[in-house]
């Protein structure tokens, strides 16, 4: 029995010794591992601030050291501060993005609103108040026609001018240099079969809104279609029984409207080289025609003293009266408002919704003749800067007159005049509104009632100068 207990005692003491040794061993191993971790950490820290690495500025070192401190030693307070700063930066960025998006949205909304107003014919940008007369030295005269200029158009990009005259020629001009780029010479009467071009006075011309086609009409009842970029002849339209006195392309299309002394309006498709239809209604020769993007056009009816709005699709027309003389020129300002001029010396503003003028200025260019027998200067050309409150008129009293339209086009107020000697037979504003071109001659475009010998046959480019803030401040002083 005793041997059993002695064995048990011996056996029990062995595990205790082994357990103690194991504890000591584990403790030693733990210290060894901790020393290893400490060495690795010190090694990493030493690598980051080692003198063997590339020299860094104190700011960069502190930033990097700070990063390490945040990783290993960041307190709860520091963490809250860091997260708060990140949150504030994020909010600031979101607000800036919202402001940019809002600005872009406002721009788009503004453009859409303008487009809607333009389609409704109610857009009226107020630019007249900023215009002031140019110096005489700023006017440029382009000479090249042998006889009076009768009509002109400006390319949609404002880089070129096309002009035509009683010499039957067409000239393409460079606006910037004033040089002739191309001339289509006129031919003699009777040479129509072998001459490519006009052989009689050219009365009107039009250019498509994309600048692709140029159309010209003459006293010989012909309409010629040209490629505007090269001045290459494409088609010849026949069908009118009198001189072609008005041409206009429908904006955004290649549909062409023409008017004639035969009292008719015709519709053509230039892409298809095709005639479409004829409309009748005027009781006298048609002297002018214009259109914009709607499927309709407006005409001046000469001595029947009527202005007509033609609704092409419905084949109907609206008739307006107001002038006391022959209405010789007409142009749309926007889809619902137009300006006309007559040989009674009056300029009138119209709305397509009213049968009488909204505003009329009588003797707009003064009178001439002996005392007691004065006659008003005929209005031979009008123009409107599209979708604005600015229009212009021309006569033979040695000036082009610019006007400001009142709000809603109820009123016509003189702005200033520009000296131009001769008959102003055609006026056109550039698309940008930066200049106005006047086609001038010694005679009226429709006849030879009298002649101004001192006039020069050509084109006047009239810059439209705008006041800046400095000038406004100076004028206020």
C-alpha positions in Angstrom: 0.0 0.0 0.0 2.7 2.4 1.0 4.6 1.8 -2.3 1.4 2.7 -4.2 1.2 6.1 -2.4 4.9 6.7 -2.8 4.6 6.1 -6.5 1.5 8.4 -6.7 3.4 11.1 -4.9 6.4 10.9 -7.2 4.1 10.8 -10.2 2.2 13.8 -9.0 5.3 15.9 -8.5 6.6 15.4 -12.0 3.8 17.2 -13.8 4.2 20.3 -11.4 7.8 20.6 -12.4 7.0 20.3 -16.0 4.2 22.8 -15.8 6.5 25.3 -14.1 9.0 24.9 -16.8 6.4 25.3 -19.5 5.2 28.5 -17.9 8.7 29.9 -17.8 9.2 28.9 -21.4 6.0 30.6 -22.6 7.0 33.8 -20.7 10.4 33.8 -22.3 8.8 33.2 -25.8 6.3 36.0 -25.2 9.1 38.5 -24.3 11.0 37.4 -27.4 8.0 38.0 -29.6 7.3 41.4 -28.1 10.9 42.4 -28.7 10.5 41.2 -32.3 7.4 43.4 -32.8 9.1 46.3 -31.2 12.1 45.9 -33.4 9.9 45.7 -36.5 7.9 48.8 -35.5 11.1 50.8 -34.7 12.5 49.6 -38.0 9.4 50.9 -39.8 9.6 54.2 -38.0 13.2 54.5 -38.6 12.8 53.8 -42.3 10.4 56.8 -42.5 12.7 59.2 -40.9 15.9 57.7 -41.9 18.7 60.1 -42.9 19.5 57.7 -45.8 16.2 58.6 -47.5 15.7 61.6 -49.8 15.6 64.9 -47.8 12.0 66.2 -47.3 10.7 69.5 -46.2 9.5 69.8 -42.6 6.0 70.2 -43.7 6.0 66.9 -45.6 7.8 65.1 -42.7 5.2 66.3 -40.3 2.4 65.3 -42.6 3.8 61.8 -42.9 4.5 61.6 -39.2 1.1 62.8 -38.5 -0.3 60.1 -40.6 1.6 57.5 -38.6 0.3 59.1 -35.4 -3.2 59.0 -36.7 -2.8 55.3 -37.6 -1.3 54.3 -34.3 -1.9 57.0 -31.7 -5.2 58.9 -32.8 -7.4 59.7 -29.8 -11.2 59.7 -29.9 -11.2 63.5 -29.9 -8.8 63.8 -32.8 -10.8 61.2 -34.8 -14.0 63.3 -34.2 -12.2 66.4 -35.4 -10.8 64.7 -38.5 -14.2 63.3 -39.5 -15.9 66.7 -38.9 -13.4 68.3 -41.3 -14.0 65.7 -43.9 -17.8 66.1 -43.6 -17.5 69.9 -43.9 -15.3 69.5 -47.0 -17.8 67.1 -48.5 -20.7 69.6 -47.9 -18.7 72.4 -49.4 -18.0 70.4 -52.6 -21.7 69.4 -52.9 -22.8 73.0 -52.6 -20.4 74.1 -55.3 -21.6 71.3 -57.6 -25.2 72.3 -57.0 -24.4 76.0 -57.8 -22.8 74.9 -61.1 -25.7 72.7 -62.0 -28.2 75.5 -61.1 -26.2 77.9 -63.3 -26.2 75.5 -66.3 -29.9 74.8 -65.7 -30.7 78.5 -65.8 -28.8 78.9 -69.0 -30.7 76.1 -70.7 -34.0 77.3 -69.4 -33.2 80.8 -70.7 -32.4 79.5 -74.1 -35.5 77.4 -74.2 -37.6 80.3 -73.1 -36.1 82.5 -75.9 -36.8 79.8 -78.5 -40.5 79.5 -77.3 -40.8 83.3 -77.5 -39.2 83.4 -80.9 -41.6 80.7 -82.3 -44.5 82.7 -80.9 -43.2 85.9 -82.4 -42.9 87.6 -79.1 -39.2 87.8 -78.6 -37.9 91.4 -78.5 -34.3 91.8 -77.3 -33.7 95.4 -76.2 -30.4 96.3 -78.0 -31.3 99.7 -79.5 -30.5 101.6 -76.3 -26.8 100.5 -76.5 -26.2 101.6 -80.1 -24.6 104.8 -81.0 -23.7 106.3 -84.5 -20.5 105.3 -86.1 -17.9 107.9 -87.3 -17.9 108.7 -91.0 -14.4 107.2 -91.2 -15.7 103.9 -90.0 -18.0 103.4 -93.0 -16.6 101.2 -95.8 -17.6 101.5 -99.4 -17.3 98.4 -101.7 -17.3 99.3 -105.3 -17.5 96.9 -108.2 -20.9 97.3 -109.9 -21.2 99.5 -113.0 -24.8 100.4 -112.3 -27.0 100.9 -109.2 -27.1 98.1 -106.7 -30.6 96.8 -106.4 -30.4 93.9 -103.8 -28.0 92.1 -101.4 -27.9 89.3 -98.9 -25.4 88.4 -96.1 -24.3 84.8 -95.5 -25.6 83.2 -92.3 -22.0 83.2 -90.8 -21.6 87.0 -91.6 -18.4 86.3 -93.6 -19.7 87.1 -97.1 -22.0 89.5 -98.9 -23.7 88.8 -102.2 -24.9 91.8 -104.2 -26.7 92.3 -107.6 -27.3 95.3 -109.7 -28.9 96.7 -112.9 -25.7 95.7 -114.7 -27.1 92.1 -114.4 -24.0 91.0 -112.4 -23.7 89.2 -109.1 -20.6 89.8 -106.9 -19.5 87.8 -103.8 -17.6 89.9 -101.3 -15.4 89.1 -98.3 -16.7 91.1 -95.4 -13.4 91.3 -93.5 -11.2 92.4 -96.4 -13.8 94.0 -98.6 -12.4 92.2 -101.6 -14.3 90.6 -104.5 -14.2 86.8 -104.2 -16.3 86.0 -107.3 -18.1 87.8 -110.1 -20.9 86.4 -112.2 -21.0 88.7 -115.2 -24.2 89.9 -116.7 -25.1 89.2 -120.3 -26.8 91.2 -123.1 -30.5 90.8 -123.9 -31.1 88.1 -126.4 -28.2 85.9 -125.2 -30.2 83.9 -122.7 -29.6 80.6 -124.6 -25.8 80.8 -124.4 -25.1 83.0 -121.4 -25.0 81.5 -117.9 -26.5 84.2 -115.8 -28.8 87.1 -116.0 -29.4 89.3 -119.0 -31.7 91.9 -117.4 -31.8 93.9 -114.2 -31.7 91.8 -111.1 -34.3 92.9 -108.6 -34.1 90.5 -105.7 -32.1 87.8 -104.1 -32.2 85.3 -101.2 -29.8 82.9 -99.4 -30.9 79.7 -97.6 -30.4 79.7 -93.8 -27.7 77.0 -94.1 -25.8 79.1 -96.7 -26.1 76.4 -99.3 -28.2 78.0 -102.0 -28.4 81.5 -103.5 -31.5 82.6 -105.5 -31.7 85.6 -107.8 -34.7 87.1 -109.7 -34.7 89.5 -112.6 -36.8 91.7 -114.9 -36.8 88.9 -117.5 -39.1 86.8 -115.3 -36.4 84.3 -114.4 -35.2 82.8 -111.1 -31.6 81.5 -111.0 -30.4 79.1 -108.3 -26.7 79.1 -107.5 -24.4 77.2 -105.2 -23.4 79.9 -102.7 -19.9 78.6 -101.9 -18.7 78.3 -105.5 -21.2 80.6 -107.4 -21.8 77.6 -109.7 -25.1 77.8 -111.6 -27.5 75.0 -110.7 -31.1 75.6 -111.9 -33.3 78.1 -113.7 -36.9 78.5 -112.6 -39.5 79.8 -115.2 -43.2 80.3 -114.7 -43.7 83.9 -113.7 -45.3 86.2 -116.3 -43.7 89.4 -115.0 -40.5 90.6 -113.4 -39.5 88.7 -110.2 -39.5 91.3 -107.5 -39.2 89.2 -104.2 -37.5 86.1 -103.1 -37.1 84.4 -99.7 -36.1 81.0 -98.4 -38.1 79.5 -95.6 -35.8 79.3 -92.6 -34.5 75.8 -91.9 -35.6 74.5 -95.3 -34.9 74.8 -99.0 -38.4 75.9 -99.8 -38.3 79.1 -101.8 -41.1 81.7 -102.1 -41.1 84.1 -105.0 -43.2 87.2 -105.8 -43.7 88.9 -109.1 -45.2 91.9 -110.9 -47.7 89.3 -112.3 -49.4 89.6 -108.9 -48.7 86.0 -107.9 -46.7 84.2 -105.2 -45.1 80.9 -106.1 -43.6 78.1 -104.0 -40.6 76.1 -105.2 -38.6 73.2 -103.8 -35.0 73.9 -104.6 -33.6 70.4 -103.5 -36.0 68.8 -106.0 -35.6 71.5 -108.6 -39.4 71.6 -108.6 -42.4 74.0 -108.8 -45.0 73.4 -106.0 -47.9 75.9 -106.3 -49.1 79.4 -107.1 -51.1 81.8 -104.9 -53.1 84.8 -106.2 -54.7 87.8 -104.4 -52.9 91.1 -104.9 -54.6 93.6 -107.2 -51.3 95.3 -108.3 -47.6 94.3 -108.8 -46.0 92.8 -105.8 -42.9 94.8 -104.8 -41.4 92.8 -102.0 -41.6 89.5 -100.1 -40.2 88.0 -96.9 -40.5 84.9 -94.6 -39.0 83.3 -91.6 -39.5 79.7 -90.2 -43.3 79.4 -90.3 -44.9 78.0 -93.4 -46.1 81.4 -94.6 -44.7 84.6 -96.1 -45.6 88.3 -96.2 -45.8 90.6 -99.3 -46.0 94.2 -100.2 -48.7 94.9 -102.8 -47.4 98.1 -104.4 -50.3 100.4 -105.5 -53.0 98.2 -104.2 -51.7 99.6 -100.8 -52.1 96.2 -99.1 -49.8 94.0 -97.0 -50.7 90.3 -97.2 -49.8 87.4 -95.0 -50.0 84.1 -97.0 -50.7 80.9 -95.1 -49.2 78.4 -97.5 -50.6 75.2 -96.1 -54.2 76.6 -95.9 -53.8 78.4 -99.2 -55.3 81.5 -97.5 -54.3 85.1 -96.9 -54.8 87.9 -94.5 -55.1 91.5 -95.9 -53.8 94.6 -94.1 -54.2 98.3 -95.0 -52.5 101.4 -93.6 -50.2 103.2 -96.1 -51.5 106.0 -98.4 -49.1 105.3 -101.2 -47.4 102.4 -103.0 -45.9 100.0 -100.5 -42.4 99.3 -102.0 -40.6 97.3 -99.3 -41.3 94.9 -96.4 -39.4 92.8 -93.9 -40.3 90.6 -90.9 -38.7 91.5 -87.5 -39.9 88.3 -85.9 -42.7 85.7 -86.6 -45.5 88.1 -85.8 -44.2 91.6 -86.5 -43.0 93.4 -89.7 -41.9 96.7 -91.0 -42.9 98.4 -94.3 -42.0 101.5 -96.3 -44.0 103.3 -98.9 -43.6 106.1 -101.5 -45.8 108.3 -99.3 -42.7 108.7 -97.1 -44.1 106.6 -94.2 -42.6 103.7 -92.3 -45.0 101.4 -90.5 -44.8 98.7 -87.9 -47.3 95.8 -88.0 -48.6 92.8 -86.1 -50.0 89.9 -88.0 -52.9 89.9 -85.5 -54.0 93.4 -86.4 -55.3 94.8 -89.7 -53.9 98.3 -89.1 -50.3 99.3 -88.3 -49.3 99.4 -84.6 -47.2 102.5 -85.4 -46.7 104.8 -88.4 -44.1 107.5 -88.9 -45.1 109.9 -91.7 -42.4 111.8 -93.7 -39.8 109.5 -92.0 -37.0 110.8 -94.2 -38.3 114.4 -94.6 -39.4 116.1 -97.8 -37.9 117.6 -100.9 -39.0 120.1 -103.6 -39.9 123.7 -103.8 -41.7 125.4 -100.9 -45.4 124.7 -101.0 -44.8 121.7 -103.4 -42.8 119.5 -101.1 -43.0 115.8 -101.6 -41.9 113.2 -99.0 -38.8 111.2 -99.8 -39.8 107.7 -100.9 -38.9 104.9 -98.6 -37.0 102.5 -100.8 -35.7 99.9 -98.3 -36.4 98.7 -94.8 -34.7 96.1 -92.5 -35.2 94.6 -89.1 -32.6 93.1 -86.8 -34.4 89.8 -86.1 -36.0 89.4 -82.7 -34.9 92.8 -81.4 -36.2 96.4 -81.1 -34.0 97.8 -83.9 -35.0 98.5 -87.5 -33.6 100.7 -90.3 -35.0 102.5 -93.3 -33.5 104.0 -96.4 -34.5 106.6 -99.0 -32.7 109.1 -101.3 -32.2 111.9 -98.8 -28.5 111.0 -98.2 -29.0 109.0 -95.1 -29.9 105.6 -93.5 -32.2 106.0 -90.5 -32.1 103.7 -87.5 -35.2 103.4 -85.3 -36.0 101.9 -81.9 -39.3 100.0 -81.6 -41.3 100.6 -78.4 -42.3 97.9 -76.1 -44.6 95.4 -77.9 -43.7 97.2 -81.1 -46.1 100.0 -80.2 -44.1 103.0 -81.2 -41.2 103.9 -83.5 -38.6 106.3 -82.2 -35.6 107.7 -84.2 -32.2 106.6 -82.9 -29.7 108.2 -85.3 -28.9 108.5 -89.0 -25.9 107.5 -91.1 -24.8 109.6 -94.1 -25.1 107.7 -97.3 -25.4 109.5 -100.7 -27.7 108.0 -103.3 -30.8 105.8 -103.5 -30.7 103.2 -100.7 -32.2 100.3 -102.6 -31.5 97.5 -100.1 -30.7 97.1 -96.4 -29.7 94.0 -94.4 -28.6 93.5 -90.8 -25.9 90.9 -90.2 -27.0 87.9 -88.1 -24.8 88.9 -85.2 -26.1 92.5 -85.3 -22.6 93.9 -85.5 -23.0 95.6 -88.9 -25.6 96.9 -91.4 -25.1 96.8 -95.2 -26.7 99.3 -97.5 -26.9 98.7 -101.3 -26.8 102.1 -103.0 -27.2 103.5 -106.5 -27.7 106.6 -108.5 -31.3 105.4 -109.4 -34.2 103.7 -107.7 -34.2 99.9 -108.1 -37.6 99.8 -109.8 -37.2 102.6 -112.3 -35.4 105.8 -113.5 -37.6 108.6 -112.3 -34.6 110.8 -111.5 -30.8 110.3 -111.0 -28.4 111.4 -108.2 -25.2 111.9 -110.2 -22.9 112.4 -107.2 -23.9 109.0 -105.7 -21.6 106.0 -106.0 -22.9 102.6 -107.0 -21.8 100.2 -104.3 -22.2 98.7 -100.8 -21.8 100.6 -97.6 -20.8 98.5 -94.6 -22.0 100.4 -91.5 -20.6 99.1 -88.1 -23.1 99.0 -85.3 -21.2 100.2 -82.3 -22.5 99.4 -78.8 -21.8 101.4 -75.6 -19.8 99.7 -72.9 -20.1 100.3 -69.2 -17.3 102.9 -69.2 -19.0 105.0 -71.9 -22.3 104.8 -70.1 -20.6 106.0 -66.9 -18.9 108.8 -68.8 -22.2 109.9 -70.5 -23.8 109.8 -67.0 -21.2 112.2 -65.7 
